[in-house]
Amino acid sequence: MKTVTVRLLSLLALAAAMGLGQTQEQDVKGWSTAKWGMSLQQIREAFPSAGVVKPAKEDYTAFGRLKSHVMLATLHASAWFEFPADQDKLCAVNLDVDNARANRPQAFETLKSELTEQYGKPATSQSVSDGNASGSGAVTKSVVWRLTSTTITLTWSDYGDVGFVSVRYAERRPDSTF
């Protein structure tokens, strides 16, 4: 019995030294099957329904984009795949929740819960309300997760009938604090 106890304690000490049983930071290098650095063609192969969205000719800073309809948790969304104008490498994915007008607060909370469950506690959380005398006004909430390779930003912005809920997955460069 003493030998079994000593072996068990040795295994527990080894497991503790190796960090077993501790949660490690979840890292992602993109969103879904889209990974940072993939070419426009690779994204089109991974998301066959994605269509090219061309920027206005005079907008030289615009990102080349593909757009596809996807499911985000239980919500319908539009996925915008972004590529810098001077490179054919995926650098960000914006997910805009469709038809969330009546349920923007609920959509935000659903996504916040899902993202927190998947990536842990957010790095930052901010809420800004700009009310006026009639009681209406702008509301903006944002929550940010900073992983090793990716920054995930969940945003809800609302001003009466106008607003949106979106999630942005952006490549995080080693020299970036964002």
N, C-alpha and C positions, 0 to 999 in steps of 0.2 A: 504494500500500500504506500509506503514511504517513497519507493522508487517511482510509482505512478504520479504521486503528488509533485515530486521534484521535476519530472519530465513535463508535467502540465504547466508548472510555474515557469520552466525554461521556455516552453512554446509561447506562453503569454508574454514573457519578456521580449522574446524575439519578434513577436507580432507587434508589440508596442514600439520597438526600435524601428521596425520597417514602416510604421505609420498605418498599419492595417486597422480598420475600424474607424478611421478618421475620414471625414469627407474631404475630397480634394476639389479644387476649383474645376468646374465644368468649362471646357473651352470648345468653341466652335470656330470653324474657319470659313464661314459663309452662312447661308441659310438653306435648309432642306438639302437638296442634292447640288445646289449651286455653291461653288467654292471660290474663294478669292483667287484671282489670277486666271480664271477660266476665260476663254475667248467668247466672243459673241456667238460663234458657230457652235461651240460646246454647250452654251446655255440653250440655244435653239434646239439642240438634240436632246437635252435633258428636259426641256419644257416645250414640246412640239406645238402647243397652242399659242406660244408667245409670238406676238407680232411686233414689228419694228415701229417705233415712234420717232419720227424725225423732228429735230428742233427747227425753229425758225432760222433761215439762212443768216440773218444778221446777228444771231446769238452765238458768238465764238467760244463762250465759256460753257456752253451746254454740254451735258453728258449725252453720249449715245445711249439710247434706251431700248429695251424690249419690255413689252407689257403682256402679262398673262393673268387669267382669273384663277384663283386658288382658294383653298379653305384654310383659315387661320383659327385654330381651335374649332369652335362650332360656327364661326362667322365666315361669310363670303367676303373675299378681299381681292383687290387688284395688286399684283406684284409688279413693281417697276425695277428692272435690272439696270444698274447704272455702270457705265464705262467712261473713263476720262476721254475727252475729245482727242487727246494725243496718244492714247494707248488702247489696245484691244484686250484689256484685262478687267474682269469684274472687280468693282471696288465697293459696291453698296447694293442693298436691296431694300426698297421701301414697300411696305405692305399697308395699303389704305383700305380700311374696312368699308364695304359697300353698304349703302342704305342704313346707316347707323343713326340717322337723324333722331328718331324717337327714343333710341336706346343707347346713346353715346355714353352716359355714365355707366350703364351696365356692361357695355362692350369693353370699356376701359378696365373696369374691375375684373371682368372675366380674363382678359389678357394679362393683367397684372398678376393675378393669381396663378395662371398657367406658367408665366415666365419666372415667377418667384419659385414655384415648385421645381422648375427645370434648372434654373441657374442660381438659386439661392437668393439671399437678401440683396436688394439693389444697393449700388454704391451711393446714389443720391436720389432724392425725391423732392419735388418742388410743386407747390400749388399757389397760383396767383388768381385773385378775384378782383375785378374792377367794377364794382357795383355803382349804380347811379341812384338818383332820388326815386325813380319808379320801381326800384328793386331789381331791375334787369341789368345785365352787364356781361362783360367778358369773363370767362373762366378758362384757365389753362392749367393743366396738370401734366407733369412729366416725371418719368421714372427712368433711371439709367443703370444699366449693368455694364461694368467694364471687365471684360475677360481678357485673356492674354492676346488673342488674335482679333477680337471683335468687340465693338461697342454696340450695345443694344439700347435704343431709346424708344420708349412707349410714350406717346403724346395724345392728350385729349384737349382740344380747343373748342370752345363753344361761345357763340354770341347769338343768342336767340335761335333763329331758324338756320343760322349758318354755323358750320363747324365740321370737325373731323376727328377720327380716331385713327392713329397710324403707329406702326412699329417700323423702326429703321435699324437694319443690321448694316454696320459699316466696318470696313477693314480697319484695324487698329495697327498702325505702324509702330515699330519699336521706339521711335522718337516722339510718339504722340501721347499726350495726356488725355485725349478725348476717346 
